[in-house]
Amino acid sequence: MLEAIKNRRSIRKFKEEEVPRYMIEEIIQSGVLAPSAKNRQPWKFVVVSGNAKADMVSAMGNGLERERERPLLPNVSQYISGASYTLKIMEKAPVTIFIVNPVGVDIHSSLTEEEHIEELCNAQSIGAAIENMILTATELGLGSLWICDTYFAYDELQTYLNTEGELIAALTIGYADEAPNARPRKSMDEVVEWRD
Ligand SMILES: Cc1cc2nc3c(=O)[nH]c(=O)nc-3n(C[C@H](O)[C@H](O)[C@H](O)COP(=O)(O)O)c2cc1C
């Protein structure tokens, strides 16, 4: 497991080679084994590959175009070109898994304190599931990219997914066609405060 943690990288170049279905099943199975607040297991997975990719790409592409003209997230518009690049990666990758929270609150709603806490707990649970998934992908010799640029096309992807719940993230998976170096990490001194 430590090897997978050390060797995992975000992969942005994938080979066209198909990923066997049993591997995708194993990756999702490792996601559902994650711990979750109150054992709510706040996740659903929509697996997009093959001919189904075209509608996904078109939905996110339309969302990014709309975001440029009528932004839902005007304060982070500097990241839209990055999101277009992410979409190109999703177009090329053989598989994208959307992770939806079936009990999540729409990003347009305001929240009570209790709902806010439940959302935070669900987000942590989903993060644990996705981490399990990307480590399993690494273990299986696959590359992966955890994606939240999908928020720029939130409404369009919600319509495309047509499933109850809140879109949380996407995960592209495939055989890596690059071997990036590890990106820098903050030092232990920067992030840890010991209280003895
Ligand atoms: C919640 C989350 C969202 C991310 N969203 C994107 C994304 O939309 N597009 C992208 O190219 N990378 C995305 N990444 C990947 C990060 O850029 C990457 O994890 C970080 O730069 C560290 O690099 P490494 O994963 O290779 O260690 C995301 C990562 C996380 C955890």
The ligand as a Gaussian input file, in Angstrom:
#p B3LYP/6-31G(d) Opt

LIG

0 1
 C      -10.096000      17.067000      -5.224000
 C       -9.114000      17.115000      -6.375000
 C       -9.501000      17.700000      -7.562000
 C       -8.632000      17.727000      -8.656000
 N       -9.068000      18.242000      -9.852000
 C       -8.260000      18.216000     -10.924000
 C       -8.748000      18.644000     -12.192000
 O       -9.913000      19.001000     -12.355000
 N       -7.879000      18.637000     -13.254000
 C       -6.581000      18.204000     -13.114000
 O       -5.837000      18.218000     -14.102000
 N       -6.100000      17.756000     -11.916000
 C       -6.915000      17.735000     -10.832000
 N       -6.456000      17.241000      -9.631000
 C       -5.100000      16.694000      -9.529000
 C       -4.144000      17.613000      -8.756000
 O       -3.751000      18.685000      -9.589000
 C       -2.936000      16.786000      -8.297000
 O       -3.377000      15.793000      -7.395000
 C       -1.873000      17.625000      -7.583000
 O       -1.335000      18.588000      -8.443000
 C       -0.718000      16.747000      -7.042000
 O       -0.143000      15.970000      -8.086000
 P       -0.099000      14.368000      -7.985000
 O       -1.537000      13.895000      -7.932000
 O        0.585000      13.875000      -9.230000
 O        0.618000      14.000000      -6.738000
 C       -7.321000      17.191000      -8.535000
 C       -6.939000      16.580000      -7.324000
 C       -7.834000      16.524000      -6.264000
 C       -7.439000      15.814000      -4.997000

